[in-house]
Amino acid sequence: MRMSATAILLTVCGIWVACEFLIISIKRSNPSEAARDDRYSILVLILTLAISPFVGSILTSVRATRMPQSIAPYAFWGGIALIIIGFMIRLAAIFTLRKYFTVDVAIAKDHKVIDHGVYGIVRHPAYAGSLMSFFGLGLAFMNWLSLAVLIIGPAIGIWFRVRVEEDALTGALGDDYRAYASRTKRFIPGVF
């Protein structure tokens, strides 16, 4: 049986969303073991990451902003690949942090700077992976307006969240985190 492109997109996105729900359900901080400093960033992040795909999918019906047929298949399949690669980067970041990874901003009592694995390349690989996945979803929608929404919406939520996390990490880890931040870029190695 051959799956349609729509079925493939829905399957990939369904697995991606199911895994994110699993991560949210099992990776919350334990209040007795960590100091929380979330400042509602989890709410902002979840809202922007949930609303953007919804709005982006609605905007696929805007004919004037559809990608030309000559590039649409490349955008679709490239987008599918980016969703998967981005999520794999996110999982690598989560597994590298292990117990220090939480979906809410929380500093463990024994927290330390992790600067190996994907964290030796960029400071926020889980968010870089998420941004890559949302960019991929925008491409898979094959609509320029959808792509814009799926870049801008998640970027706003992630940027706010990164600021909160970096404030918390700098406050808790001081010079160790500042030194790490000075030698690694946030999202794109050597660039940004």
ZAZA-693085 format. One record per residue (C-alpha): x, y, z; chain; residue in one letter; residue number from 0. Coordinates in pm, 1 decimal, always signed. Layout:
! residues N
<x->X; y->Y; z->Z; ch->A; aa->A; i->NUM>
...
! end
This chain:
! residues 192
<x->+0.0; y->+0.0; z->+0.0; ch->A; aa->M; i->0>
<x->+135.2; y->+341.9; z->-96.7; ch->A; aa->R; i->1>
<x->+80.9; y->+633.5; z->+142.9; ch->A; aa->M; i->2>
<x->-18.4; y->+971.1; z->+5.9; ch->A; aa->S; i->3>
<x->+196.2; y->+1276.1; z->+77.1; ch->A; aa->A; i->4>
<x->-72.6; y->+1406.6; z->+312.3; ch->A; aa->T; i->5>
<x->-78.7; y->+1077.9; z->+502.2; ch->A; aa->A; i->6>
<x->+300.2; y->+1087.8; z->+535.4; ch->A; aa->I; i->7>
<x->+291.1; y->+1445.8; z->+667.2; ch->A; aa->L; i->8>
<x->+15.0; y->+1357.2; z->+914.2; ch->A; aa->L; i->9>
<x->+202.4; y->+1047.1; z->+1030.7; ch->A; aa->T; i->10>
<x->+530.5; y->+1233.5; z->+1082.1; ch->A; aa->V; i->11>
<x->+353.5; y->+1517.8; z->+1263.4; ch->A; aa->C; i->12>
<x->+146.3; y->+1275.4; z->+1470.4; ch->A; aa->G; i->13>
<x->+458.6; y->+1095.9; z->+1591.8; ch->A; aa->I; i->14>
<x->+630.9; y->+1429.8; z->+1657.8; ch->A; aa->W; i->15>
<x->+336.4; y->+1565.0; z->+1861.4; ch->A; aa->V; i->16>
<x->+288.5; y->+1236.9; z->+2051.9; ch->A; aa->A; i->17>
<x->+656.6; y->+1236.9; z->+2149.2; ch->A; aa->C; i->18>
<x->+632.9; y->+1600.2; z->+2262.6; ch->A; aa->E; i->19>
<x->+332.0; y->+1516.5; z->+2481.4; ch->A; aa->F; i->20>
<x->+528.5; y->+1228.0; z->+2630.4; ch->A; aa->L; i->21>
<x->+823.9; y->+1458.9; z->+2700.5; ch->A; aa->I; i->22>
<x->+592.2; y->+1714.3; z->+2864.0; ch->A; aa->I; i->23>
<x->+433.0; y->+1448.1; z->+3082.2; ch->A; aa->S; i->24>
<x->+754.3; y->+1289.0; z->+3210.5; ch->A; aa->I; i->25>
<x->+1009.2; y->+1572.7; z->+3215.5; ch->A; aa->K; i->26>
<x->+857.5; y->+1822.5; z->+3458.8; ch->A; aa->R; i->27>
<x->+1082.1; y->+1931.4; z->+3742.3; ch->A; aa->S; i->28>
<x->+1031.7; y->+1800.6; z->+4092.8; ch->A; aa->N; i->29>
<x->+967.7; y->+2104.8; z->+4317.2; ch->A; aa->P; i->30>
<x->+1150.1; y->+1940.9; z->+4607.2; ch->A; aa->S; i->31>
<x->+1463.3; y->+1885.7; z->+4397.6; ch->A; aa->E; i->32>
<x->+1483.6; y->+2204.5; z->+4190.3; ch->A; aa->A; i->33>
<x->+1430.7; y->+2577.6; z->+4213.5; ch->A; aa->A; i->34>
<x->+1177.9; y->+2690.6; z->+3954.3; ch->A; aa->R; i->35>
<x->+1222.9; y->+3012.9; z->+3764.1; ch->A; aa->D; i->36>
<x->+985.0; y->+2963.6; z->+3472.4; ch->A; aa->D; i->37>
<x->+818.5; y->+3310.1; z->+3466.3; ch->A; aa->R; i->38>
<x->+529.3; y->+3163.4; z->+3260.4; ch->A; aa->Y; i->39>
<x->+767.2; y->+3085.2; z->+2976.1; ch->A; aa->S; i->40>
<x->+626.5; y->+2731.9; z->+2947.6; ch->A; aa->I; i->41>
<x->+282.4; y->+2880.3; z->+2880.9; ch->A; aa->L; i->42>
<x->+416.5; y->+3125.5; z->+2621.2; ch->A; aa->V; i->43>
<x->+615.3; y->+2846.3; z->+2456.8; ch->A; aa->L; i->44>
<x->+327.7; y->+2598.0; z->+2443.3; ch->A; aa->I; i->45>
<x->+85.9; y->+2859.5; z->+2309.1; ch->A; aa->L; i->46>
<x->+316.6; y->+2978.9; z->+2031.9; ch->A; aa->T; i->47>
<x->+416.5; y->+2624.3; z->+1938.2; ch->A; aa->L; i->48>
<x->+54.3; y->+2505.9; z->+1930.9; ch->A; aa->A; i->49>
<x->-108.6; y->+2805.9; z->+1763.9; ch->A; aa->I; i->50>
<x->+149.7; y->+2850.3; z->+1485.4; ch->A; aa->S; i->51>
<x->+89.8; y->+2511.8; z->+1313.9; ch->A; aa->P; i->52>
<x->-286.1; y->+2560.3; z->+1343.8; ch->A; aa->F; i->53>
<x->-271.9; y->+2904.8; z->+1180.9; ch->A; aa->V; i->54>
<x->-12.6; y->+2785.6; z->+928.2; ch->A; aa->G; i->55>
<x->-232.9; y->+2496.5; z->+821.6; ch->A; aa->S; i->56>
<x->-530.8; y->+2728.1; z->+769.7; ch->A; aa->I; i->57>
<x->-317.1; y->+2963.0; z->+559.8; ch->A; aa->L; i->58>
<x->-228.1; y->+2684.3; z->+315.9; ch->A; aa->T; i->59>
<x->-557.5; y->+2765.6; z->+145.2; ch->A; aa->S; i->60>
<x->-433.9; y->+3113.4; z->+44.9; ch->A; aa->V; i->61>
<x->-370.3; y->+3060.5; z->-325.6; ch->A; aa->R; i->62>
<x->-165.8; y->+3377.1; z->-379.9; ch->A; aa->A; i->63>
<x->+108.0; y->+3255.0; z->-143.6; ch->A; aa->T; i->64>
<x->+134.8; y->+2892.1; z->-258.4; ch->A; aa->R; i->65>
<x->+481.4; y->+2783.3; z->-365.7; ch->A; aa->M; i->66>
<x->+524.1; y->+2729.7; z->-740.7; ch->A; aa->P; i->67>
<x->+465.6; y->+2373.8; z->-859.1; ch->A; aa->Q; i->68>
<x->+825.8; y->+2359.9; z->-978.0; ch->A; aa->S; i->69>
<x->+958.1; y->+2372.9; z->-619.2; ch->A; aa->I; i->70>
<x->+661.4; y->+2240.8; z->-419.0; ch->A; aa->A; i->71>
<x->+769.7; y->+1872.2; z->-419.2; ch->A; aa->P; i->72>
<x->+1122.1; y->+1969.8; z->-307.8; ch->A; aa->Y; i->73>
<x->+979.2; y->+2191.8; z->-35.9; ch->A; aa->A; i->74>
<x->+748.0; y->+1914.4; z->+82.1; ch->A; aa->F; i->75>
<x->+1007.3; y->+1635.9; z->+99.9; ch->A; aa->W; i->76>
<x->+1277.3; y->+1868.8; z->+228.5; ch->A; aa->G; i->77>
<x->+1031.7; y->+1983.4; z->+493.1; ch->A; aa->G; i->78>
<x->+956.3; y->+1626.1; z->+599.6; ch->A; aa->I; i->79>
<x->+1331.9; y->+1562.0; z->+630.4; ch->A; aa->A; i->80>
<x->+1381.3; y->+1878.9; z->+837.8; ch->A; aa->L; i->81>
<x->+1097.0; y->+1786.0; z->+1074.6; ch->A; aa->I; i->82>
<x->+1262.1; y->+1450.7; z->+1141.0; ch->A; aa->I; i->83>
<x->+1619.7; y->+1583.0; z->+1163.6; ch->A; aa->I; i->84>
<x->+1511.4; y->+1869.3; z->+1390.9; ch->A; aa->G; i->85>
<x->+1330.6; y->+1632.8; z->+1624.2; ch->A; aa->F; i->86>
<x->+1632.1; y->+1400.0; z->+1633.5; ch->A; aa->M; i->87>
<x->+1852.4; y->+1695.3; z->+1733.6; ch->A; aa->I; i->88>
<x->+1599.8; y->+1780.8; z->+2005.3; ch->A; aa->R; i->89>
<x->+1605.1; y->+1421.9; z->+2135.3; ch->A; aa->L; i->90>
<x->+1986.3; y->+1419.3; z->+2132.7; ch->A; aa->A; i->91>
<x->+1980.4; y->+1735.4; z->+2345.6; ch->A; aa->A; i->92>
<x->+1731.5; y->+1587.4; z->+2591.5; ch->A; aa->I; i->93>
<x->+1933.0; y->+1265.5; z->+2627.2; ch->A; aa->F; i->94>
<x->+2256.2; y->+1462.9; z->+2668.5; ch->A; aa->T; i->95>
<x->+2112.9; y->+1670.6; z->+2954.9; ch->A; aa->L; i->96>
<x->+1945.1; y->+1368.7; z->+3114.9; ch->A; aa->R; i->97>
<x->+1823.2; y->+1468.9; z->+3462.2; ch->A; aa->K; i->98>
<x->+1888.6; y->+1838.8; z->+3400.7; ch->A; aa->Y; i->99>
<x->+1634.7; y->+1855.8; z->+3118.0; ch->A; aa->F; i->100>
<x->+1290.4; y->+1973.4; z->+3229.3; ch->A; aa->T; i->101>
<x->+1006.6; y->+2127.5; z->+3033.0; ch->A; aa->V; i->102>
<x->+974.9; y->+2401.9; z->+3291.8; ch->A; aa->D; i->103>
<x->+1273.2; y->+2623.2; z->+3375.2; ch->A; aa->V; i->104>
<x->+1418.7; y->+2465.5; z->+3686.7; ch->A; aa->A; i->105>
<x->+1766.5; y->+2453.5; z->+3836.2; ch->A; aa->I; i->106>
<x->+1859.4; y->+2130.4; z->+4015.1; ch->A; aa->A; i->107>
<x->+2048.1; y->+2147.7; z->+4343.2; ch->A; aa->K; i->108>
<x->+2351.3; y->+1984.5; z->+4181.1; ch->A; aa->D; i->109>
<x->+2310.4; y->+2160.3; z->+3845.6; ch->A; aa->H; i->110>
<x->+2621.1; y->+2204.2; z->+3633.7; ch->A; aa->K; i->111>
<x->+2706.3; y->+2327.4; z->+3286.3; ch->A; aa->V; i->112>
<x->+2682.3; y->+2054.5; z->+3023.0; ch->A; aa->I; i->113>
<x->+2913.7; y->+2138.3; z->+2736.0; ch->A; aa->D; i->114>
<x->+2960.4; y->+1808.7; z->+2555.3; ch->A; aa->H; i->115>
<x->+2765.3; y->+1637.2; z->+2279.3; ch->A; aa->G; i->116>
<x->+2526.8; y->+1871.4; z->+2099.0; ch->A; aa->V; i->117>
<x->+2581.5; y->+2124.3; z->+2380.2; ch->A; aa->Y; i->118>
<x->+2942.2; y->+2156.3; z->+2266.9; ch->A; aa->G; i->119>
<x->+2811.0; y->+2283.7; z->+1933.7; ch->A; aa->I; i->120>
<x->+2532.9; y->+2526.5; z->+2040.6; ch->A; aa->V; i->121>
<x->+2386.4; y->+2639.5; z->+2373.1; ch->A; aa->R; i->122>
<x->+2024.6; y->+2551.8; z->+2294.0; ch->A; aa->H; i->123>
<x->+2023.1; y->+2248.1; z->+2063.1; ch->A; aa->P; i->124>
<x->+1675.7; y->+2134.1; z->+2174.5; ch->A; aa->A; i->125>
<x->+1531.1; y->+2468.0; z->+2064.3; ch->A; aa->Y; i->126>
<x->+1747.0; y->+2475.9; z->+1749.8; ch->A; aa->A; i->127>
<x->+1604.9; y->+2134.0; z->+1662.2; ch->A; aa->G; i->128>
<x->+1251.1; y->+2254.3; z->+1729.5; ch->A; aa->S; i->129>
<x->+1302.4; y->+2559.6; z->+1509.4; ch->A; aa->L; i->130>
<x->+1434.6; y->+2331.8; z->+1234.8; ch->A; aa->M; i->131>
<x->+1125.9; y->+2110.0; z->+1266.4; ch->A; aa->S; i->132>
<x->+888.1; y->+2406.2; z->+1248.2; ch->A; aa->F; i->133>
<x->+1076.7; y->+2541.3; z->+945.9; ch->A; aa->F; i->134>
<x->+1036.0; y->+2196.4; z->+791.2; ch->A; aa->G; i->135>
<x->+664.0; y->+2196.0; z->+865.5; ch->A; aa->L; i->136>
<x->+632.5; y->+2535.6; z->+697.9; ch->A; aa->G; i->137>
<x->+809.1; y->+2400.1; z->+389.7; ch->A; aa->L; i->138>
<x->+591.1; y->+2087.5; z->+389.8; ch->A; aa->A; i->139>
<x->+282.1; y->+2311.0; z->+381.7; ch->A; aa->F; i->140>
<x->+417.2; y->+2445.9; z->+48.5; ch->A; aa->M; i->141>
<x->+287.1; y->+2795.5; z->+117.7; ch->A; aa->N; i->142>
<x->+504.5; y->+3103.7; z->+177.7; ch->A; aa->W; i->143>
<x->+258.3; y->+3256.8; z->+424.9; ch->A; aa->L; i->144>
<x->+238.1; y->+2932.4; z->+623.4; ch->A; aa->S; i->145>
<x->+617.3; y->+2914.3; z->+623.9; ch->A; aa->L; i->146>
<x->+640.1; y->+3269.3; z->+761.9; ch->A; aa->A; i->147>
<x->+394.5; y->+3189.8; z->+1043.2; ch->A; aa->V; i->148>
<x->+582.3; y->+2869.9; z->+1126.6; ch->A; aa->L; i->149>
<x->+911.0; y->+3057.7; z->+1151.2; ch->A; aa->I; i->150>
<x->+792.9; y->+3371.6; z->+1332.8; ch->A; aa->I; i->151>
<x->+551.1; y->+3218.3; z->+1586.8; ch->A; aa->G; i->152>
<x->+784.3; y->+2951.6; z->+1727.8; ch->A; aa->P; i->153>
<x->+1080.6; y->+3193.0; z->+1713.5; ch->A; aa->A; i->154>
<x->+895.2; y->+3438.5; z->+1939.1; ch->A; aa->I; i->155>
<x->+806.5; y->+3172.1; z->+2196.5; ch->A; aa->G; i->156>
<x->+1151.3; y->+3014.6; z->+2189.8; ch->A; aa->I; i->157>
<x->+1330.3; y->+3349.4; z->+2209.8; ch->A; aa->W; i->158>
<x->+1130.5; y->+3444.1; z->+2522.3; ch->A; aa->F; i->159>
<x->+1199.1; y->+3102.7; z->+2674.9; ch->A; aa->R; i->160>
<x->+1572.5; y->+3120.7; z->+2601.6; ch->A; aa->V; i->161>
<x->+1596.8; y->+3456.9; z->+2774.5; ch->A; aa->R; i->162>
<x->+1428.0; y->+3315.8; z->+3085.4; ch->A; aa->V; i->163>
<x->+1650.0; y->+3005.3; z->+3083.8; ch->A; aa->E; i->164>
<x->+1970.0; y->+3200.8; z->+3034.8; ch->A; aa->E; i->165>
<x->+1881.4; y->+3437.5; z->+3320.8; ch->A; aa->D; i->166>
<x->+1814.4; y->+3139.1; z->+3548.7; ch->A; aa->A; i->167>
<x->+2131.8; y->+2956.0; z->+3445.3; ch->A; aa->L; i->168>
<x->+2348.1; y->+3266.2; z->+3479.0; ch->A; aa->T; i->169>
<x->+2199.2; y->+3335.5; z->+3822.7; ch->A; aa->G; i->170>
<x->+2256.4; y->+2978.8; z->+3942.7; ch->A; aa->A; i->171>
<x->+2582.6; y->+2886.6; z->+3770.8; ch->A; aa->L; i->172>
<x->+2747.6; y->+3228.7; z->+3743.3; ch->A; aa->G; i->173>
<x->+3088.1; y->+3241.1; z->+3576.8; ch->A; aa->D; i->174>
<x->+3072.1; y->+2877.9; z->+3461.0; ch->A; aa->D; i->175>
<x->+2764.5; y->+2952.7; z->+3250.9; ch->A; aa->Y; i->176>
<x->+2899.7; y->+3289.9; z->+3132.9; ch->A; aa->R; i->177>
<x->+3219.4; y->+3118.6; z->+3010.5; ch->A; aa->A; i->178>
<x->+3014.2; y->+2852.8; z->+2831.2; ch->A; aa->Y; i->179>
<x->+2791.4; y->+3119.8; z->+2673.9; ch->A; aa->A; i->180>
<x->+3095.9; y->+3314.6; z->+2552.9; ch->A; aa->S; i->181>
<x->+3230.6; y->+3016.2; z->+2358.4; ch->A; aa->R; i->182>
<x->+2904.9; y->+2882.5; z->+2206.6; ch->A; aa->T; i->183>
<x->+2636.5; y->+3040.3; z->+1992.3; ch->A; aa->K; i->184>
<x->+2269.5; y->+2998.0; z->+2084.0; ch->A; aa->R; i->185>
<x->+2124.8; y->+2816.8; z->+1781.5; ch->A; aa->F; i->186>
<x->+2353.6; y->+2812.0; z->+1475.0; ch->A; aa->I; i->187>
<x->+2718.3; y->+2709.0; z->+1524.0; ch->A; aa->P; i->188>
<x->+2952.2; y->+3003.5; z->+1471.5; ch->A; aa->G; i->189>
<x->+2669.3; y->+3231.9; z->+1354.3; ch->A; aa->V; i->190>
<x->+2392.3; y->+3298.6; z->+1608.0; ch->A; aa->F; i->191>
! end
